[in-house]
Amino acid sequence: MNPSYPILQIAIKTPLRRSFDYLALSEINHYQIGQRVEIPFGRRSVIGVIVGLAEKSTFPVNKLKSVAALIDEAPLLDEKLLSLYRWASDYYQHPLGDVILGTLPKKIRDGHWIAMDDVSLELPVEKSLPDFELTQEQKHAIHQIAQTPHFQPFLLAGVTGSGKTEVYLRVIAAVLKKNKQALVLVPEISLTPQTVARFEARFSVPVLLMHSGLTDTKRYKAWLQSEKNAPCIVIGTRSAVFAPLKNCGVIIVDEEHDVSFKQHSGFRYSARDVAVMRAKLSDIPIVLGSATPALESIHNINLKKYELLTLSERAGNASLPTITVHNVCGEKLQQGLSPELIQVMRTHLNQGNQILLFLNRRGYAPVLMCHQCGWSASCPHCDARVTVHENPKRLLCHHCSHQSHFVRVCPSCKQSELMVLGLGTEQLEETVCALFPGKKICRVDRDNIKNFSDLEATLKKVHDKTVDILIGTQMLVKGHHFENVTLVVALDVDNALFSGDFRAIERLGQSLIQVAGRAGRASIVGEVFVQTHHPDHPLMQILFQSGYFAFANALLGERSQAQLPPFASMVLLRAEAKDKNRVLQFLMKAKNQMISVSGHVAVMGPFPSALEKKAGVYRMQLLMQSIHRGELKKVLFVFLNAIEAEKKTAGLKWILDVDPMEVV
């Protein structure tokens, strides 16, 4: 290194929002930003990353420690990736060291040595090209993306089954032929195996899988291979957005609307938004694909920041399903199923087709209540009712996982007239089995599907037509292709229409369109049957009569009037402790600090979280909102500086959630 820069600024995995100054070893003269080092930190030795070189330190030189060892011969992280880390740390108000080290594979965090060598391959080619004809819309989309040599976000809005994946494949082929790399993000781990299989069948370059479900060794090997300056395709979930690709030519975010792209613990980033910034820093195009784009993305289309590419028709012989919105008011339902629906199901089954029933509530029933006195079974550790589960018979809290035996006598009035209220997937399965004896029924939810192999085995049964009726939660909505499903049913969808979360209706619309997309994906025309008590709800009518974009723009109109995202920036400060008063005092002090800094930021609260008490801990929050993101950032800066200057309060935890996806 240059002797005039003897101070190394090191980022380590710590909650402190700063780097740490260390002295360089005089016998080493090639320190560079992006290298890993081993340093003494307190009484232990830790691994850090050099994020800066300086002539002087704000601390006395005689009080600085020297690094213990230099691990890498060359920078492990290049300047583009470090710039992305710095931006993410600043935007999400999270310590830089935790952002960097927290997204690296464990073996790399632990200091394993890495041999840096570039691999030179012949220009990659596709193994084979499909023999079907592309639609004009597909051809236009591929041309627009592949011919763009600079940063440009494209929103690829294609109805389900319209061939978005084929667009991705053709664009990636063009990128690989330029000896570049591609990054593909998917929202769920369950989607990665089928995506990887399709890409491996198409391309001769390495297809690297990155997600949290891999073993440490597999994540380490995939990271190392993606770090080489050679053509490859990285496919992964959230954390793959930080894959160390040195020559990335395109980024693709599939199902870009999906809430799974937002991390809900620790470093709370949106992988979609980080991907857009990565594309900007790398000056490359990015493709955001969805049949139901997020309102933020549609807002960016309206502002001319993104370019819209539309796929309005299904590929091949498939056609869009017909949609029936059925009013169940006053009808005698059979465990949630109307007589008309039962008849429609019978018709599809008699034709030898498959049915998908969508109910986004697992368990047998959400409430166990006493008919005599109104008592209901609640969790002793949370402000929540427990859910009745049938196999095995028990009461289970879906928030803290507390289990207890099923109650047959009311503990309040000692009567035995207990009844279950509401409908869960277990009860739905029981009802359908009784209605259609002899039909093979399969349930897909978190109680029934424990791992990848369970899901893959179940999906194989569906594809092999050994399943007649598929019952499932949100797990079934995301990207799965069911060729023989001709009827999709959405049950109990009304709750979202009256939720306290302003995003609930947006998610309902997305779920309904996504689940509808599972119907009729082959040559047979599909049917979607939606049961509701509110068929005349204006947003529901717009969704089904005018389409998703009209629905989204109507919601944007409401958001604009209310000054809600994306027309304003929002941050949540959440705090929790076993002592409710400590949480309240902490948040009130924070609120007073923030109000004193800026008059352009609305600070609301403190108010309880939707589930105030969870696992014995009280949870409350402050909501900060402003149309001026800079003012919001200024308020957070003052708060963070003040909190770090104080002694840590034992037993109280707090987090900042920038651009929260859940505010109740």
N, C-alpha and C positions, 0 to 999 in steps of 0.2 A: 504494500500500500504506500501511498504518498506519506512520507514522514511528517508533513505539515498537518495531517489529519489523524492525530493519535487517539482521538476519542471515538469509541464505537457506541452508537445508540442502539440498544438491544430491546426487542419486544419479546415478552415472555407471557405464558398463560397465567394471567392474574386479573382480578377484578379492578385493579388500579388502572386509571385511564391515562397512562403515559408510558414512555419508553424509559430505559435505565442506562446511565452512562457507565462505561467500563473502559479501562486502558487496554490498548492493543499490546500484544506481545512483540517485543522489539525484534525477535529473531524471525518473525513472519512479516513479509512485506507485500502480501497480495490479498488483503482484506477487501471484500466488495459487498455492496448492498445486496441482500438476498441470500447470503451464506448463513448456515447454521453454526452456532458456537455453543460450547459448554461453559457455563459460568457459575461461580459461587453465589448463592442467593440465600442470605440468612445462614441457617445451619445446614442447608442442603445444596445439592448441585442440580441445576436445571438446564434444559435446552432452550435456546432462544434464537431469534433470527435478527440479523443486522438490518436495521431499517434506516440508518443514517450514519454519516461520517462527519465529524466536527473537529474544528481546531481547538475549541475550548469547551469547558463544561461550566454549568452554573454552580457546581459543587467544587470545593477545594480539591485540587489534584491529589494531594496527599491522603485524601479520604476515599479515593476511588480504588476499587479492586480491579485486578487484571482478569481478562478472560482466562479460563483454564485450558481451553483447546479450541482449535478451528476444525470443524468436522468436514466441510465441503471444500473441494479444490476450486470449484466454480460456483457461481450463484445457483442455488436451488430454485429460487423464484425470480423470474425476470421482471423488468421494470413495469411492463404492462399489467402483470398480475399483482404486483405490489401496489400499483396505482389503484387497481380495483379494490384491494383490501383497504387501502386508506380511505377511499370514497365510502365504502360500506361502513367502516368504523365511524366516520364522521356523520353519515346520514342517519344511521340507526343508533347513534350515541352509545356505542359499545366499545370496550377496550380493544385497541388494535392487536395486542398480543393474543387475546382470547379469540379474536376474529381469525387471525392467521393460524395459530396453533390448533385451534378448535376444529378447523376444517381440513386439517392434514391427517392422513392415516396414522394410526397409533405408532407403528414402527418408525415412521419418520419423525413424529413428535418425540419418540424415545431416543433419537440420535443414531439410528442405524446408518451405517456408511452406504453411500450410493455411488456406483461407478457411472460417471457421465460419459456416454458415448452416443454419437449420432449414428443413425442407421440410414443408409442410402438404398432405396428401393426403386425398381423400375416404375414408370408411371402406371398407376393402378387402372384396371379396366373392370367393367361389370362382367360378372360371370355369364349372365344371360339377361336378355331383355324380354319382358312380357310381350305376348303377341296381340294384346287387345289394343284398340284404338283409343287414344286420349280424346277427351272432350275439348272443344274449343276453349272453354274456360280454364281447363288444366294447362293447355298449351300456352295460353296467355300468361298464366301465373308463373309457370316455369321460366318462360322467356324473361319476364320482368325481373324476377329474382336473380336468375343466373347472369343476366347482363348488367347487374348493378355492382360496380367495383368498390363502392364506398359504403359508409354507414347509412342505412335506411331501414327503419322498422316497417315490415309488411304485416298486415293483419289478414291472414288467410281464413276467411269466414266461409266454411263449407258445411252444408247440411250433412247430417250423419250418413255415412256410406257414399259420400261424393268423391272419394279418392284423394283425400288430403295426403295420405301416406305416400301415394305414388308421386305426388308433387315433391314431397320431401326427398324421396329416393332419386328423382331425376336431378334435382338441384344439387344434392350431395355428389352425384356422379360427376357433374360439371366441375365442382370444387376439387374433387380428388384428382381429376385429370390435369389440374394445375399444380399438382403436388402439394396440396394443402390439406388441412384437417377439418373435421366437422364435429360439432357438439350438439347432441340431441337430449333435451330434458323432457321427462315424462312425470306425471304427478304421483304415481303409485308404483311401489315395488312390484306389485302383481302384474303390471303391464310390461315390465322390462323383459321377461323371458320371451314373450311372443314377438316383441319388437326386435330383440337381438336375433332371434331365429330368422326373421324376415330379412334383416340386413345382412346377416352372414350368408344367406342363400343367394344374395344379390351381388355382394362385393368380395373382392379378393384381398382387401386390406384388413388389418386387425380391427375387430369390433370389440371395444372394451366396455365392460359393465362396471358401473360405480353406484353403489347404494349402501345404506347402513346395515342391510341384512347379510352382507358378505362377511366372511371371516377376515381377521386382521391381515392375514397373509395374502388373501385374494385382493383386498383393497390396496395393499402395498404394491403388489405386482402390477395391477392395473394402472396405478398412479405412476409407477416407474416407466411403464411402456408408453403412457400418454405424454410423458415428459420428453421423450425422444423427439427429435425434429424430423419426424417421418409421417407420411400419410396414414391416418387412422380415423376411426369414428368412435367417439365416446358417447355412450348412452347411459343416462343415470337419472336419479331423482335430485332433490334440492342441492345437496352438497357438490354434485358434479359440476355445478356452475363455476367452481373454483379449480377445475381440472387444469393441470399445468401445460396446456397446449401452447406451443410456441408459434405455430403458423396456422392458426384457425382461420378458415375462409368463410364459414357461415355458422350461425347458431339457430337452432330450431327449438321452440317451446311448444310441445303438443298439449292440447287441452289447457291452454294458457289461463283460462278462467278459474281453474281448480284451486280451491282453498288450501289444498295440500302443498302448494308451492310456498306457503307462508310457514315459517318455523314458529312454533308456539311455545318454545322454552329456550332458555339460554340466550344465544345470539338470535334475535327475532327478526330475521330478514325475509324478504320476498325474493325467491330465486328468479321469478319472472322479471322483476324490476332490476335486480342485479345483472341478469343476462342482458337486458337492454343497455345498461351502462357498460358492460364488458364489450358489447358490439361497438358502442360509440368510441371507447378507448382504443379498440383494435381497428376502427374504421372499416367495418365489414357489415353486410346485411344481416338482419335477424328476422326470422319468420315466427309469428305468433299464430298458432292454429287453433281453431275451435268452431264448433257449431253454435256455441252460445258464448260469445266473447264477454269478458268482464266489462262493466260499465266504464271503467277507467280507460280501457282500450278503445271503446267506441267514442268516448269523449276526445281521445287523441286523434281519432279519424276526423271528428267534427272540427277540430282545431288545425287540421291539415298537417299534423306532426307525423302521423302514420299514413301509409298508403294501403287502401283497401283492395283486396283481391277476393272475388266471390266465386264460389262453386255452388250453384243453385240447384243442380240436379244430381241425383244418385248415378254412380258409375254403372256401366253395363246394363243389364236388363231390369235392375231393381228400380222400384218407384216408391215415392213417399207414401206413408201409411195414411189411412183415413182416421180422423179423430172424432170420438164421441165424448162429449162432456155431459155426464148423466147427473141429474138432480135427484138426490136421495132423500130430500125433505119429505117427511111423512111416510116413507116406505118402511115396511117391516124387513129389517136386515137380518140375515143369518150370519151372526158373528162378523159383521162388517160387510157382507156380500149381499148386493141387491138381487131380487129375483131376475131382473133383466140381465145382469152380469152373469149369473149362473147359467142362464140359457145361452148366452154368447159363448161362454167357455165350453159348454157342451158341444156347440156347433163346431168350434175349432178342433176340439179333441176328436170328434167323429170323423173329421177330414184327415186325421193322422198328423196334425201339426202340433207344435209345442206352444206352451203358454208361459209368460213371465209375469209374476205378481210382485209389484214393488210396494213394500211397506217399510218405511224408514224408522222402525222401532223393534228392537229385538226383545226377547223374553216372551212370557206367556201373556201377561197383562201388566200395565203400568201402575195399577192401584189395587190394594186389598183394603176393603172398607166394611165397616159394621153397619148392617141395615137398620139396627135398632138405635144406636146412639151417634153414628156418623164418624166414629174413630177410624183413622187410616194408618196403616203401617208405615213408619218412618225410620230413617237411619239414625242411630244414636250419635253418630259422629258428624252428620251433615244436615243441612236444612233441605232435605229432599226425601221424597217418598221412595221406598224400596220397590223393586219390580218383582212380580211373581214369576218364577221360573218353574217349569214343569218337570224337566228331565235333567238332573234329579229335582224333586220337589223342594223348593227352598225360596227364601227371600234374599234378593241380592241388590246392593246399592251399585248403580252404574258409575258413581263418581269416585268412591273410595274402595270399592270391591268388598265391603263388609258383607258377610253372609250370616244368615240365621235360619233356624228351622221354621217351616211353614206353621202359621198360627191357625188353630181351628176354633179357639174360644177367644172372644174379644177381651183383652186385658182391662178394658175400661168398665164395661157393664156386665161382663161375665156371660154374655149370651153367645150362642153359636151360629148366629145368622150372618156369617161373613160372606161377602161376595166380591168377585173380581170385576173391575171396570176397565174398559179400554181394550185395545187389540194389539197384540205383539205377534212377531213372526211364528213363535211356537204355537200359539192358539190358532193362527191362520192355517198352519200346516195341519193341525188336528182337524179343523173344520173341512178343509179341502179333501183330506183323506176320507172323511165320512161321506162327503158329497160325491166323490168320484172313486169308489172302491175299484181296485184293480189297476189304477193308474200309478205310474212310478213318479213319486214326488220328492224333490230335493230342496233343502233349505240352505241358503248361503248367508250367514251372518257371523259375527265374531265369536258367538258361542259354539257354532258348529264347525267353523273353519279356523283352525289354529295356526296353520303355517302354509307355505307355498305349495308343498306337495298335496295337502288337502284340497287347496283351490284348484290346482292343475288336474287332479283326479276328478273333481266334480265337473270342471269345464269339459274334460274329455268325454264324460258321460253325456253331457248335453250335446256335444258335437257328434257323438256316435248314436244319438237318438235313443239312448236307453233311459232318458228322462222325459216325462210328458209335461210336468208342471214344475217350474222353477220359481221358488219363493226367495226373495232376498231384500237386503237393505241397500244402502248407498254403494256397497261393494260391487254390485252388479251393474251400476250405471256407467262406470268409467271405461269406455273404449273397447268393451268386449264385443266380439262378432258372433252372433248366434244366427246361423243361416236358416234354421228351420223354425224359428220363433215367428209366429204370425199374429199373435195377440199379446199385447203388453197392457197390463192393468195397473193404474196408480190409485192406491187406497189411502184414505185418511190424510189428505193433503191440506186441509183447511187451517191447521194450526199456524202455519207461516203467514197467513193473511192478516193475522192480528198479533204478531210477535212484537216485542219491545225492541228488537234488533232491526235497525233500518235496512240491513242487508238481507233480511229473511225472505222478502218477496222476490228479490233478484235471484237468490239461490233456489227458491221454489221453481221459478220459471226455467232456470237452467236445468234443474233435475228433471222436470217434466219433459222438456225437449230432448234431453239426453236419454232418458229411459224410453221415450217414444222412438228414438232412433234405433233401438234394439229390434223393432218389429219390421218384418218384411224386407230383409236385406238381400234376399235372393229374388227369384222370378215371381214368387207369389206375393200379391199385394197384402200388406200388413194392416192391422187395425190397432188403434190405441183407445182404451176405455178409461176415462177419468171420472171417478166418483167424487162428488162434492155437494156440500150443503149451500154453496154460494156460486152457482153457475153464472149469475149476473154480475159478479164482481168485475168492475170495469177493466182492471188489469188482466184478469183471466180472459175476458172477452178479446182484448187486444192481442194477447199472446196467441190464442188459437185461431182468431179470424184474420189478423193482419201480419202475424209472424213475429219472430224474436226481436228483430231490429226495431220494429215499431214499439214493442213492449219495452225494450231497453231505453229508447228515446223518451217514452212517456215517463219512465222512472227517472231519467236524467232531468226532465223538466221539474219533477217534484223535488229532486235533490238540489237543483239550482235555487229554487224558491226558499228552501230550508237552509241553504248554505252548508250542505253536507258534502263529504267527499264524492266525486273528485273536484268539487268547486271550492273546497277548503281542505286544509291540512289538519290532521288529527293525531294526537298522542295520548296514550293512557299511562298513568303512573299507578301501578298496582302495588299494594302492600298487604302483608299478612303476618299474623302473630296469634298466639294462643290467648293473649290479653287484648280484648276488643278496644279498650281505651288507648292502649299504646299505638294501635294502628290509626285510630282517629286523631290522636295528638300529632303523630308524625305527618299525616297528610294535611292537617290544618296548618302546621308550620310551613310545609312545602308550598301550600296555596298562598299563604301570606307573602312568602319570598317572591313567588312568581308574579303576583299582582303588583308588587312594588317595582318590578322591572319594566313592564310594558303594558300599555293600555290597549294594545291591538290584539291581545290574546284573551279569549274567554276561558276562564278556569272554572269548571263546574264540579261540584262535589264538596267534600267526600260523600260518596254514596256506596251502599253495599254492592258487591258483585251479585250476579243473578243467583248464585249459590253462595250465600254469605258465609256459611260455616261448612267447611269441607275437611273431613278427616280430623276433626277437632280443632281446626285452625280458622280464625276469622279473617275474611278477605274483604277489602274495600279498595276504592279507586278514585282517582281524580281524572277528569277528562279535560284536556287542553285543545282548543280549536282556534284556528285563525286562517284568514284568506292570505295572510302574509307568512310564508314559510320561514323567511328570515327572522321575523319577530319571534316565532315559535322556537327557533334554534337559539336565539339570544336568551330566552327565558330558561331553556334547558341548560344552557352553559352556566348560568348563574347558580341554578339549583345544584348541578353536579359538582361544581367547585365548592359550594357550601357544604354539601353532604360529605365530600371526601376530606374536608378540613376537620370534620368532627370525628370523635371516637365512635367506632362501630358499635351499634346497639345490639347486644346479644338477644337472640330470639325473635328478631324482627327481620323479615326479608322484603325487598322491594325490587321491582323491575320497571323498565321503561319499554313501552311497546309503541314504536313509530308506525304509522299507517296500520292500526289494528284491524283485524278482520272480524273480531267479536267485541262488542262494546257493552254488552249487558252482563 
